[in-house]
Amino acid sequence: MIRALFLAILVPLNAFALSPAGQEFLQIAKELEPAQCKKRQLRRQIVLADAEQRGADARKLREDFSRIDRDPKVARLEKRLAELEKRVTKDDLPEINRQHVEAFYRCE
């Protein structure tokens, strides 16, 4: 019981331990999560369509993928995320990795 309470308190404190760049990185990554999830799904579908030699389907899927890449909001956020990568400290990496893994499994 005490251990569970300790963990419940400790986990939210990790977010406060992040550098400002790490906090912004996680915020932007959370905003990008739906687009990243859709792109991940499209990549899988494109590979499957190519393997099954469904050229028309693969072409449409590639168009959908490029439409997401051309979205100005997504492009702006991805650009900012790339800038923040250089400023994130190594102490931020475990929390960023944890959030990344959670996002991956939410997408499934």
N, C-alpha and C positions, 0 to 999 in steps of 0.2 A: 504494500500500500504506500509506504513512504517512498519507495523507489519509483513508483509510478508518478507520484506527486512531484518528486525531484525532476524526473524527465519531462513532465508537463511544464514545469517552470523553466528548465534549461533550454528546451528547444526554441521557444520564442525569443529567448535572450540572444540566440545566435544571430538573429536578424539585426539586433542592435550592435553587435560586435563587428559588423561589416563596415568597410570604409565607405565614404560617400559615393565613390565611383562604383563600388560593389553593389550598393543599394540601388543606384540608378540602373546599373546593368540588369539586376533582377527585375526591376520594375518594367524596363523596356522588353526584356525577354518574356515577361508575362503578357504584355500587350501583343507581342508577336506570336504568341503560342498558337492561336487559331490558324494563322497563315502558315506557320511552320508545319503544323499538323497536316494541313491540306496539301502542302508541297510534298511532305513525306509520303502521304497516301498516293498522290499522283505519280511520284517516282516509281513506287511499287507497281502501279497499274500500267505505267509505260513499259517497264521491263517485261511484265507479263504479256502485254499486247505484242511487243516485239518478238518475244519467244514463241508466241502462238501465231505469228505472222499476220496479225490484224493491223495492217498499215493505216487504214482510215481511222481506226480507234486510237492508235498511237499518235497520229497526227493531231487529232482533236485534244487528246490529253496533253500533248506538248503545248498546244495553244493555250489551254487552261493554265498550265504551269507558268508560261511566259506572261499571261495576264496578271497573275499574282505578283510576279517580279516587277511588272511595270506599274503596279499600284503605287502612286506617289507616297502614300502614308507608310506603306511597308518599306519602300526604298529608303525613305528618310530615317525610319527607326533602325533599319539594318545598318545604315551608314553610321548612325550614332553608336550603335552597339560595337561596331568595328573600332571606332575611336576609343571607346571605353575599355576595350580589351587590353590596350596598352597601359591603362592606368589602374587596372584591378590588381590588388596585392595578392601574394600567394596565400595569405591568411583568408582571403575571400573565396578561394577556389573550392574548398570542401562544401560550403553552402551553395555556391553556384552549381557545382556538380550534382548535389542532392536535388536541387530544384529542376535541373535539366533531366535527371532520371525520372522524377515524378511526372514531369510534362510528357516525357516519352510514353510512359505507361498510361497516362490519361488519354493520349491520342489513340491508343489501340482500341 
